[in-house]
Amino acid sequence: MAHAANQSVQGAKKVVEEGGFDTDAPTAILIEASSGAVLFEKNADELRAPSSMMKLMTVEVVFDALTRGDIKLTDEYRTSENAWRKGGAPAGASTMFAALNSRIPVADLLRGAIIQSGNDSCMIMAEAMEGNEAAFAERMTKRARALGMLKSTFANSSGLPDPNNKMTVRELGILARHIIRTYPDFYKIFGEREFTWNKIRQQNRNPLLATLEGADGFKTGFTKDGGYGMVGSAVQNDTRLIVVVNGLEDSDDRASAAKKLLEWGFRNFEVRSVFAGDQPVGYAKVFGGDKGSVALVSKEPVKVMVQKNGNDKLIARIVYKGPVHAPVQAGQPVGVVKVWRGQQVAVEAPIYAADAIGTGTTMQRAVDGASELAIGLFRAGAEKL
């Protein structure tokens, strides 16, 4: 994963050198949502304060609990004095204006956190689900690791300033993509334009919703340590892109940087099909089978984003641990196919055995065994040289 990340940085630099695009954002990334392909990045692995963008991790934990059936949207959580004083109206920061000791359904707390960026909303859910914010932050970290986010650290649920609140734009992008793909119904909340609670109506803080065609999410954020940042997503011509920028000096720069990056992506890239679904992409060697190899297929079409009118060189490679031992079942997962766009891994898709392969005769297995032994001895000898 580290190797792929380094190569994608080089790809982004190459785009800049060719006059393609650059951004004033200190850290930025642009991702194609379907494949996860990185189209542009700048200092994407630099840890910074995520500010309110960190609320995406908080609501993901809640989404996960709802999906598992551990909690319900109708469950009502009490507004503690801590949540009211530190995250509510007395704090003077973003809030849903939850009244002290009031009981609020989870469905409304989610809208308070997502649409109004309420710090109190997040604290109320954290305290109800784990007893206190510190325990909930530990749950956030554990959940982040399970999603492949290895650098992010969390000290609270709201993103309010704390030296232990750190995320990279890459991991914010991973999180955003996960939310879109895993919780399509909950994701719709991010596109709602306003929400009223306690008789106070607030507009969605995402500027892209009103300025960019197809925009339907995510979150903005600001702290003195982190600067201005945002996660955004939009769909145009059946292609969804995700953008993350952070570290900008004012809110206008934040909105402009995110919008320009998305527009550049939609304008300069297009989807190209590399392999059709169920089309053989290659073969894997089979050990001890009645056939020496098995065809490999992807269940879904393998598509990659390439530059329009560009000369991107695409290279596909199959990666698997082999040989595959017989018997082999049709549809058995075998490995992945990786497609490089220049020096960047543009897409990675799982591949499966196209056919069933039975166990071979005693002679066939003996021949395969002798062949593998010879290969093993050759490799061992080469390593000693």
Residue pairs with C-beta under 8 A, 6 or more apart in sequence:
4 344
4 345
5 44
5 45
5 170
7 343
7 344
7 345
8 38
8 41
8 44
8 344
8 345
9 41
9 44
10 343
10 344
11 38
11 341
11 342
11 343
11 344
12 38
12 40
12 41
12 42
14 342
15 21
15 40
16 22
20 264
20 268
20 307
21 40
21 261
21 264
21 268
22 42
23 40
23 42
23 245
23 257
23 260
23 261
24 248
24 253
24 257
25 42
25 245
25 246
25 247
25 248
25 253
25 254
25 257
25 261
26 42
26 43
26 46
26 48
26 227
26 246
26 247
26 248
27 42
27 43
27 44
27 46
27 48
27 168
27 169
27 244
27 245
27 246
27 247
28 40
28 41
28 42
28 43
28 44
28 169
28 243
28 244
28 245
28 246
28 257
28 261
29 38
29 40
29 41
29 42
29 44
29 169
29 170
29 173
29 243
29 244
30 38
30 39
30 40
30 41
30 241
30 242
30 243
30 261
30 262
30 264
30 265
31 37
31 38
31 39
31 173
31 176
31 177
31 241
31 242
31 243
32 39
32 239
32 240
32 241
32 242
32 265
32 269
32 271
32 305
33 177
33 180
33 181
33 233
33 240
33 241
33 242
34 239
34 240
34 271
34 303
35 303
35 304
35 305
35 346
35 347
35 349
36 174
36 177
36 347
36 348
37 304
37 305
37 341
37 344
37 346
37 347
38 44
38 344
39 241
39 265
39 269
39 305
40 261
40 264
40 265
41 169
41 170
43 169
44 168
44 169
44 170
44 173
45 151
45 168
45 170
46 168
46 169
47 151
47 166
47 167
47 168
48 166
48 167
48 168
48 169
48 226
48 227
48 229
48 246
48 247
49 159
49 161
49 165
49 166
49 223
49 225
49 226
50 159
50 165
50 166
50 167
50 172
50 221
50 226
50 229
50 246
51 159
51 221
51 222
51 223
51 226
51 229
52 94
52 117
52 158
52 159
52 219
52 220
52 221
52 222
53 159
53 167
53 172
53 218
53 219
53 220
53 221
53 229
53 230
53 231
53 244
53 246
54 154
54 158
54 159
54 165
54 167
54 221
55 113
55 114
55 117
55 122
55 157
55 158
55 159
55 219
55 221
56 172
56 175
56 176
56 179
56 218
56 219
56 231
57 140
57 143
57 144
57 152
57 154
57 167
57 175
58 113
58 122
58 125
58 126
58 136
58 140
58 157
58 158
59 110
59 113
59 114
59 179
59 186
60 143
60 147
60 175
60 178
60 179
60 183
61 129
61 136
61 139
61 140
61 143
62 71
62 106
62 110
62 125
62 129
63 179
63 182
63 183
63 186
64 143
65 71
65 129
66 72
66 73
66 106
66 186
67 182
67 183
71 106
71 129
72 106
73 105
73 106
73 107
73 110
74 105
74 106
74 107
75 105
75 106
75 128
76 103
76 104
76 105
76 106
77 103
77 104
77 106
77 109
77 124
77 125
77 127
77 128
78 101
78 102
78 103
78 124
78 128
79 88
79 98
79 99
79 100
79 101
79 102
79 103
79 104
79 120
79 124
80 123
80 124
80 127
81 100
82 123
82 127
83 98
83 120
83 123
83 124
83 127
84 90
84 98
84 99
84 100
84 120
85 91
86 119
86 123
86 160
87 93
87 95
87 118
87 119
87 120
87 121
87 122
87 123
87 124
87 158
87 160
88 95
88 97
88 98
88 100
88 119
88 120
89 95
89 97
91 119
91 120
93 119
93 160
94 116
94 117
94 118
94 119
94 205
95 116
95 118
95 119
95 120
95 121
96 109
96 111
96 112
96 113
96 116
96 118
96 120
96 121
96 195
96 197
96 198
96 202
97 118
97 120
97 197
97 198
97 200
98 104
98 112
98 118
98 120
98 121
98 124
98 197
98 198
99 198
104 112
104 124
104 197
106 125
108 197
109 121
109 124
109 125
110 121
110 125
110 186
110 189
111 189
111 192
111 195
111 197
112 118
112 120
112 121
112 195
112 197
113 121
113 122
113 125
114 189
114 190
114 192
114 219
115 189
115 192
115 194
115 195
115 202
115 204
115 205
116 195
116 197
116 202
116 205
117 205
117 219
117 220
119 158
119 159
119 160
122 156
122 157
122 158
123 133
123 156
123 157
123 158
125 136
125 157
126 132
126 133
126 136
126 137
126 156
126 157
127 133
127 136
129 136
129 139
130 136
130 138
130 139
133 156
133 157
134 155
134 156
136 157
137 154
137 155
137 156
137 157
140 154
140 157
141 152
141 153
141 154
144 152
144 154
144 171
144 175
147 174
147 175
147 178
148 174
149 167
149 171
149 174
149 175
150 171
151 166
151 167
151 168
151 171
152 166
152 167
152 168
152 171
153 164
153 165
153 166
153 167
154 164
154 165
155 162
155 163
155 164
155 165
156 162
156 165
159 165
159 221
159 223
160 223
161 223
161 224
161 225
169 229
169 244
169 245
169 246
170 244
172 231
172 244
172 246
173 231
173 242
173 244
176 217
176 218
176 231
176 233
176 242
176 244
177 242
179 186
179 187
179 218
180 187
180 217
180 233
180 240
180 242
187 216
187 217
188 216
190 206
190 216
190 217
190 218
190 219
191 204
191 209
191 215
191 216
191 217
192 204
193 203
193 204
193 209
194 201
194 202
194 203
194 204
195 201
195 202
195 204
196 202
205 219
205 220
206 215
206 217
206 218
206 219
206 220
206 230
206 232
207 220
207 230
207 251
207 255
207 259
208 215
208 230
208 232
208 234
208 255
208 258
208 259
208 262
209 215
209 216
211 255
211 259
212 232
212 234
212 259
212 262
212 263
213 234
213 236
214 234
214 235
214 236
215 232
215 233
215 234
215 262
216 233
216 234
216 235
217 231
217 232
217 233
218 230
218 231
218 232
218 233
219 230
219 231
220 228
220 229
220 230
220 251
220 254
221 228
221 229
221 230
221 246
222 228
222 229
222 251
226 246
226 247
227 246
227 247
227 248
227 249
228 246
228 247
228 248
228 249
228 250
228 251
228 253
228 254
229 244
229 245
229 246
229 247
229 248
229 254
230 243
230 244
230 245
230 246
230 254
230 255
230 258
231 242
231 243
231 244
232 242
232 243
232 244
232 258
232 259
232 262
233 240
233 241
233 242
233 243
234 240
234 241
234 262
234 266
236 266
237 266
238 271
239 266
239 269
239 270
239 271
239 305
241 262
241 265
241 266
243 258
243 261
243 262
243 265
245 254
245 257
245 258
245 261
248 254
248 257
267 308
268 307
268 308
269 305
269 306
269 307
269 308
270 305
270 306
270 308
271 303
271 304
271 305
272 303
272 304
272 305
272 306
272 314
273 301
273 302
273 303
274 302
274 303
274 304
274 314
274 316
274 339
274 347
275 281
275 298
275 301
275 302
275 316
275 337
276 301
277 297
277 298
277 299
277 300
277 301
278 297
278 298
278 299
278 354
279 297
279 298
280 295
280 296
280 297
280 354
281 296
281 297
281 298
281 302
281 316
281 318
281 337
281 351
282 295
282 296
282 318
282 337
282 351
283 293
283 294
283 295
283 296
284 293
284 294
284 296
284 318
284 320
284 322
284 323
284 324
284 334
284 335
284 353
285 292
285 293
285 322
285 323
285 324
286 292
286 293
286 294
286 323
286 324
286 325
286 326
286 328
286 357
287 322
287 323
287 324
287 325
287 326
287 368
287 372
288 325
288 326
288 359
288 360
288 364
288 365
288 368
288 369
289 326
289 327
289 328
289 357
289 358
289 359
289 360
289 364
289 368
290 326
290 357
290 358
290 359
290 360
290 361
290 364
291 357
291 360
294 324
294 328
294 334
294 353
294 354
294 355
294 357
295 353
295 354
295 355
296 318
296 320
296 334
296 335
296 337
296 351
296 352
296 353
296 354
297 351
297 352
297 354
298 337
298 349
298 350
298 351
298 352
299 350
299 352
300 349
302 337
302 339
302 347
302 349
303 347
304 314
304 339
304 341
304 346
304 347
305 341
305 346
306 312
306 314
306 341
306 346
312 341
312 342
313 340
313 341
313 342
314 339
314 340
314 341
314 346
315 339
315 340
316 337
316 338
316 339
316 340
317 337
317 338
317 340
318 335
318 336
318 337
318 338
318 351
319 335
319 336
319 337
319 338
320 334
320 335
320 336
320 351
321 335
323 368
323 372
324 334
324 353
326 357
326 358
326 359
326 360
327 356
327 357
327 358
327 359
328 353
328 355
328 356
328 357
329 353
329 356
330 353
330 354
330 355
330 356
331 352
331 353
332 352
332 353
333 350
333 351
333 352
334 351
334 352
334 353
335 350
335 351
336 348
336 349
336 350
336 351
337 348
337 349
337 351
338 345
338 347
338 348
339 345
339 346
339 347
339 348
339 349
340 346
359 365
360 368
